[in-house]
Amino acid sequence: MLTLVVGLLCLVSGHTVRAQDATGSRFVCNAIPPGAEPGCGYVSTGSRFQSGSPVEDELRNTIIELRETILQQKETIVSQQGTIKELNSKLARCEAAGDASPQGKSRGQGSRRKEYGKNTMGDLPRDPSETIDQLGKTMQSLKGRLENLEVRCTNISSGGVSALTPLPPELRDLLRQRLGALETQLLQKVAELEEEKSQLYNETAAHRQRTESALNSLLERITELEKSNNAFKSPEDFKVSLPLRTNYLYGRIKKSLPEMYAFTVCMWLKSSASPGIGTPFSYGVPGQANEIVLIEWGNNPIELLVNDKVAQLPLSVSDGRWHHICITWTTRDGFWEAYQDGERLGTGDNLAPWHPIKPGGVIILGQEQDVVGGRFDATQAFVGELSQFNMWDRVLRPVDIMGLANCSAYMPGNVVPWIDANVEVFGGASKAALEICEDRAFDS
């Protein structure tokens, strides 16, 4: 037995060993060079085992088996250590994911929960319906992610990676609890948004009801005003007031003009604005905003524009009194006449000769048009009152114009008559009852 033990020590340690048994026999073990066959000499007083003996072969085979077993055990231990590290790493990630739920207890967990909620939920849209849909999708996404995490952790604990360290049941229960808490929180948020949506709908319905009530009141007021306007003694007994020099107060004639080769336009004006009364009326057509314009702008005299050609008129109406103005024009030689209070004060020719007045335009009271029906300039706006705007497609006789000026004749325009239904006002301009001849007599 001592021989076997000494031999093992000899082969394993690789050092020289000397020993002596009770009989006085001596054993010597020498170092084995690398790559050499293991061998051990037994020296006694009279005998020696030589290399290659049966006993030595048995010892060598036993030692080789022991060495292989030790190496296999070493490799197994190393592999198991790596598996344990990998499993611990995955379990740590499982716990970290679990700590991201709303049930985290430490401050670090609370911080991660806050960031997770921010990154997951994002900014909520203003529309409650969109918010509810987004929360539902987010809840399903988080639920799926946590379920996948639970499945992975369960696989780990069931031996998918290694069965050396099973996943504790407490961790699985914690994941389920946190999933339930998150789902409860999201459902509560959805319920709150549903309630907010219902409140918004009720507020919208109430606002709609208030708006409809206000519109109905306004409609009733407009109807009353229309009835009041219709209460004029006659449809032509009214005036249009344009009290401010702005680019949004004006009146509009609903009728347009046909193609004309002559015209007469007459009106009553009252203004004391300075410098210049502005633009009592303008007629614009596509391609020519200044087809017919009567304007007193700045320190210039009153001007008549036909097809953007200009003639200065010897009229003066800025004394704050009512004045009757009539202007005639014919395409033949561009001849024109200017009347004030029934008296012809001036004539001229060569004002857009042989140019027919184009049809289909817009007549504006109180503003000069830079484009058809709009783009007004406040500095060119008429400030004052006007009435009895009538237009004919011919040149009136002087006697007819005198009859209109002294209120001895009533002759509405055959192209544009002055009637209430034909005039609309905008931007603060107003219509009021007026019997021009009585008012003018009182004014004088």
C-alpha positions in Angstrom: 0.0 0.0 0.0 2.8 2.3 0.8 4.3 1.6 -2.6 1.1 2.6 -4.4 0.9 5.9 -2.4 4.5 6.8 -3.0 4.1 6.1 -6.6 1.1 8.4 -6.9 2.9 11.1 -5.2 5.8 10.6 -7.5 3.6 11.0 -10.6 1.4 13.8 -9.4 4.0 16.1 -7.8 6.8 15.6 -10.3 9.4 16.0 -7.4 12.0 13.6 -5.9 10.6 11.8 -2.8 12.6 9.6 -0.5 10.8 7.4 2.1 11.6 4.4 4.2 9.2 1.7 5.5 9.3 -0.3 8.6 11.5 -3.0 7.1 14.1 -0.6 6.0 13.3 -0.5 2.4 13.8 2.8 0.6 11.7 4.4 -2.2 13.1 7.0 -4.6 11.0 9.0 -7.0 12.7 11.2 -9.6 11.3 14.2 -11.6 9.8 13.3 -14.9 10.8 15.5 -17.9 7.9 17.0 -20.0 6.6 14.5 -22.5 8.4 11.6 -20.9 6.5 8.4 -20.0 5.7 8.3 -16.3 7.8 5.9 -14.3 8.9 5.3 -10.8 11.8 3.2 -9.4 11.5 1.1 -6.4 14.8 0.5 -4.7 15.3 -2.0 -2.0 18.2 -3.8 -0.6 18.1 -6.4 -3.2 15.4 -5.8 -5.8 14.1 -3.1 -8.2 11.0 -2.7 -10.4 11.9 -1.8 -14.0 9.9 0.4 -16.4 7.2 -1.5 -18.3 6.3 -3.9 -15.5 2.6 -4.8 -14.9 2.4 -2.9 -11.7 3.9 0.2 -13.3 1.4 0.1 -16.2 -1.5 -0.3 -13.8 -0.3 2.7 -11.8 0.2 4.8 -14.9 -3.3 4.0 -16.3 -4.8 4.9 -13.0 -3.0 8.2 -12.8 -4.0 9.1 -16.3 -7.7 8.4 -15.6 -7.4 10.5 -12.4 -5.9 13.4 -14.3 -8.6 13.3 -17.0 -11.3 13.2 -14.4 -9.7 16.2 -12.6 -9.5 18.2 -15.9 -13.1 17.4 -16.8 -14.3 18.5 -13.4 -12.3 21.7 -13.8 -13.9 22.4 -17.2 -17.4 21.6 -15.8 -16.8 24.0 -12.9 -15.7 26.8 -15.2 -18.7 26.3 -17.5 -21.0 26.3 -14.5 -19.5 29.5 -13.3 -20.1 31.2 -16.6 -23.7 29.9 -16.7 -24.2 31.3 -13.2 -22.9 34.7 -14.2 -25.1 34.8 -17.3 -28.2 33.7 -15.3 -27.4 36.4 -12.6 -27.1 39.0 -15.3 -30.4 38.1 -16.9 -32.1 38.0 -13.5 -30.7 41.4 -12.7 -32.2 42.7 -15.9 -35.6 41.1 -15.0 -35.5 42.9 -11.6 -34.5 46.2 -13.2 -37.4 45.9 -15.6 -39.7 45.1 -12.7 -38.4 48.1 -10.8 -39.5 50.4 -13.7 -43.2 49.8 -12.7 -45.2 52.3 -10.6 -44.7 50.0 -7.5 -40.9 50.9 -7.2 -40.0 51.7 -3.6 -36.5 53.3 -3.6 -35.7 56.7 -5.0 -33.8 55.3 -7.8 -36.8 53.1 -8.8 -39.0 56.2 -8.6 -36.7 58.1 -10.9 -36.7 55.3 -13.4 -40.5 55.0 -13.1 -40.8 58.7 -13.9 -38.6 58.5 -17.0 -40.3 55.3 -18.1 -43.7 56.9 -17.9 -42.5 60.0 -19.7 -40.9 58.0 -22.6 -43.8 55.6 -22.9 -46.7 57.9 -22.6 -45.2 60.9 -24.5 -47.1 64.2 -24.9 -50.8 63.6 -24.9 -52.7 65.0 -27.9 -55.3 67.7 -27.3 -58.2 65.6 -28.7 -59.5 63.3 -25.9 -60.4 60.6 -28.4 -56.9 60.5 -29.7 -55.5 60.5 -26.2 -57.8 57.5 -25.2 -56.7 55.6 -28.3 -53.1 56.3 -27.6 -53.4 55.2 -24.0 -55.0 52.0 -25.1 -52.2 51.2 -27.5 -49.6 52.1 -24.9 -51.3 49.8 -22.3 -51.4 46.9 -24.7 -47.7 47.5 -25.7 -46.6 47.6 -22.0 -48.7 44.6 -21.2 -47.1 42.6 -24.1 -43.6 43.7 -23.1 -44.1 42.6 -19.5 -45.6 39.3 -20.5 -42.7 38.7 -22.8 -40.3 39.6 -20.0 -42.2 37.1 -17.7 -41.9 34.4 -20.3 -38.2 34.9 -20.7 -37.7 34.9 -16.9 -39.8 31.7 -16.7 -37.7 30.1 -19.4 -34.6 31.0 -17.5 -36.0 29.5 -14.3 -37.2 26.3 -16.0 -33.9 25.4 -17.4 -33.8 27.3 -20.8 -30.4 28.6 -19.8 -29.5 26.5 -16.8 -31.4 24.9 -13.9 -28.7 25.6 -11.4 -30.4 28.8 -10.1 -34.2 28.7 -10.5 -36.2 32.0 -10.7 -38.0 32.7 -7.4 -41.8 32.6 -7.6 -41.8 35.9 -5.7 -40.3 37.7 -8.8 -43.0 36.2 -11.1 -45.7 37.3 -8.6 -44.2 40.8 -8.4 -44.2 41.1 -12.2 -47.8 40.1 -12.4 -48.7 42.6 -9.6 -46.9 45.4 -11.3 -48.5 44.6 -14.6 -51.9 44.7 -13.0 -51.1 48.0 -11.2 -50.0 49.6 -14.5 -53.1 48.4 -16.3 -55.3 49.8 -13.5 -53.5 53.1 -13.7 -54.0 53.3 -17.4 -57.6 52.4 -17.2 -58.1 55.1 -14.6 -56.5 57.6 -16.9 -58.7 56.5 -19.8 -61.8 56.9 -17.6 -60.7 60.4 -16.6 -60.2 61.3 -20.3 -63.6 59.9 -21.1 -65.1 62.1 -18.5 -63.2 65.1 -19.7 -64.3 64.3 -23.3 -67.9 64.2 -22.0 -67.5 67.5 -20.2 -66.0 69.1 -23.4 -68.8 67.8 -25.4 -71.3 69.3 -23.0 -69.5 72.6 -23.0 -69.4 72.6 -26.8 -73.1 71.9 -26.9 -73.8 74.7 -24.5 -71.6 77.1 -26.5 -73.3 76.1 -29.7 -76.7 76.7 -28.0 -75.5 80.2 -26.8 -74.1 81.0 -30.3 -77.4 79.9 -31.9 -79.3 82.0 -29.5 -77.1 85.0 -30.2 -77.5 84.5 -33.9 -81.2 84.2 -33.6 -81.3 87.4 -31.6 -79.1 89.1 -34.2 -81.4 87.8 -37.0 -84.4 89.2 -35.2 -82.7 92.5 -34.8 -81.8 92.6 -38.5 -85.4 91.7 -39.3 -86.5 94.6 -37.1 -84.1 96.9 -38.8 -85.2 95.8 -42.2 -88.8 96.4 -41.2 -87.8 99.8 -39.9 -86.1 100.6 -43.2 -89.1 99.3 -45.0 -91.1 101.8 -42.9 -89.6 104.7 -44.8 -92.3 106.8 -46.2 -91.1 105.7 -49.6 -88.3 103.3 -50.7 -86.2 106.2 -51.9 -86.4 108.4 -48.7 -83.2 107.3 -47.0 -79.6 108.3 -46.8 -76.3 106.4 -46.3 -73.9 107.7 -43.6 -70.2 107.2 -43.8 -68.9 109.0 -40.7 -65.2 107.9 -40.6 -62.3 108.0 -43.0 -61.5 104.3 -43.1 -60.9 101.6 -45.6 -63.8 99.4 -44.4 -66.9 101.7 -44.3 -68.8 101.7 -47.6 -72.0 101.0 -49.4 -72.6 98.8 -52.4 -75.1 99.0 -55.2 -76.5 95.5 -55.9 -77.2 96.3 -59.5 -74.4 96.5 -62.1 -74.3 98.5 -65.4 -74.9 97.4 -69.0 -72.6 98.5 -71.8 -73.2 102.2 -72.2 -72.2 104.9 -74.7 -73.5 107.8 -72.5 -74.5 108.3 -68.9 -75.9 110.8 -66.4 -75.2 110.2 -62.6 -76.9 112.4 -60.0 -76.8 112.4 -56.2 -77.2 114.5 -53.1 -74.0 115.0 -51.0 -73.3 116.5 -47.6 -69.7 116.7 -46.4 -67.3 119.0 -44.6 -64.2 116.6 -44.6 -60.8 118.0 -45.4 -58.6 117.8 -47.2 -61.0 116.7 -49.9 -64.3 114.9 -49.4 -62.9 111.6 -50.8 -64.7 109.3 -53.2 -68.5 109.6 -53.3 -68.7 106.6 -55.7 -66.6 104.5 -58.0 -67.4 101.9 -60.7 -64.8 99.2 -61.5 -64.7 96.4 -64.0 -62.3 93.5 -64.6 -59.2 95.0 -66.0 -60.1 98.6 -65.2 -60.8 99.5 -61.6 -61.3 103.2 -62.6 -64.0 102.8 -65.2 -66.0 105.7 -63.7 -64.8 107.5 -60.5 -65.8 110.8 -58.9 -63.2 111.8 -56.4 -61.8 114.8 -54.4 -58.5 113.7 -52.9 -56.2 115.9 -50.9 -56.0 119.5 -52.1 -57.0 118.6 -55.7 -60.3 119.7 -57.2 -63.1 117.3 -57.8 -62.2 115.0 -60.6 -64.2 112.7 -63.0 -62.3 109.6 -64.3 -63.6 107.6 -67.2 -61.5 104.6 -68.3 -58.8 106.1 -66.0 -58.7 109.4 -68.0 -59.2 112.5 -65.9 -61.2 115.7 -66.1 -61.3 118.4 -63.4 -64.7 119.6 -62.4 -65.5 123.2 -61.1 -67.6 121.9 -58.2 -67.3 122.8 -54.4 -69.4 120.8 -51.9 -67.3 120.6 -48.8 -69.2 123.2 -46.7 -71.2 120.7 -44.6 -74.5 121.4 -46.5 -76.6 119.3 -48.8 -75.7 119.8 -52.5 -77.2 118.2 -55.6 -74.5 117.0 -58.1 -75.1 115.8 -61.6 -72.5 114.7 -64.2 -73.1 113.8 -67.8 -70.8 112.1 -70.3 -71.0 110.8 -73.9 -68.6 108.6 -75.8 -68.9 111.0 -78.8 -65.9 113.2 -78.5 -65.8 112.4 -74.7 -68.0 115.4 -74.0 -68.9 116.0 -70.3 -71.0 118.4 -68.2 -70.9 119.2 -64.5 -74.0 120.5 -62.5 -74.2 121.7 -58.9 -77.6 122.5 -57.4 -79.3 122.5 -60.8 -76.8 124.9 -62.4 -74.3 123.9 -65.1 -70.9 125.1 -63.9 -68.6 123.5 -66.5 -68.2 121.4 -69.7 -65.4 119.8 -71.5 -64.5 117.1 -74.1 -61.9 114.6 -75.1 -62.5 112.5 -71.9 -62.0 108.9 -73.0 -63.6 109.6 -76.4 -65.3 106.7 -78.3 -64.8 104.5 -75.2 -67.9 102.5 -74.3 -68.6 102.0 -70.6 -67.9 98.3 -69.9 -70.6 96.1 -68.3 -70.5 93.7 -65.4 -68.7 95.8 -62.8 -69.2 96.9 -59.2 -70.5 100.2 -57.9 -69.1 101.2 -54.5 -70.4 104.2 -52.5 -67.7 106.0 -50.4 -64.6 104.2 -51.5 -62.2 104.2 -54.5 -61.4 100.7 -55.9 -57.9 99.5 -56.6 -59.3 96.1 -57.6 -62.9 95.3 -58.5 -64.9 95.5 -55.3 -62.1 96.1 -52.9 -58.5 97.1 -51.8 -59.7 100.5 -50.6 -57.5 103.3 -49.5 -58.6 105.2 -46.3 -57.1 108.5 -47.5 -59.5 108.4 -50.5 -62.6 107.4 -48.5 -65.7 109.7 -48.6 -66.7 111.2 -45.2 -70.2 112.4 -45.0 -73.7 111.5 -46.1 -75.2 110.8 -49.6 -78.6 110.1 -51.0 -80.6 109.8 -54.2 -77.8 108.1 -56.2 -79.4 107.6 -59.6 -77.9 106.7 -63.0 -79.2 106.8 -66.5 -77.8 105.5 -69.8 -78.3 108.8 -71.6 -77.6 112.5 -71.1 -80.4 114.2 -69.2 -81.6 117.6 -70.3 -80.7 120.7 -68.2 -84.4 121.2 -67.3 -84.6 117.6 -66.0 -81.6 118.2 -63.9 -83.0 121.4 -62.5 -86.3 119.7 -61.6 -84.3 117.1 -59.6 -82.3 119.7 -57.8 -85.3 121.9 -56.7 -87.4 118.8 -55.8 -90.0 119.7 -58.4 -89.6 116.4 -60.3 -89.1 112.8 -59.3 -87.3 110.8 -62.0 -85.4 107.6 -60.8 -82.5 106.3 -62.8 -83.4 103.8 -65.5 -80.1 101.9 -65.0 -79.6 102.4 -61.2 -82.6 103.7 -59.2 -82.1 104.8 -55.6 -84.3 102.4 -53.6 -83.7 100.8 -50.2 -83.6 97.2 -51.5 -80.9 98.1 -54.0 -78.3 99.4 -51.5 -76.4 97.5 -48.8 -73.9 98.9 -46.3 -70.7 97.4 -44.6 -68.2 98.1 -41.9 -70.3 100.5 -39.8 -71.9 102.5 -42.6 -75.6 102.9 -41.9 -78.9 103.7 -43.6 -81.4 106.1 -42.1 -84.7 107.7 -43.1 -84.4 111.0 -44.9 -86.7 113.2 -46.9 -84.0 115.1 -48.8 -86.1 118.1 -49.9 -87.4 118.8 -46.3 -84.0 118.3 -44.8 -82.4 120.5 -47.4 -85.0 123.3 -46.8 -84.3 123.1 -43.1 -80.6 123.1 -43.8 -80.8 126.3 -45.9 
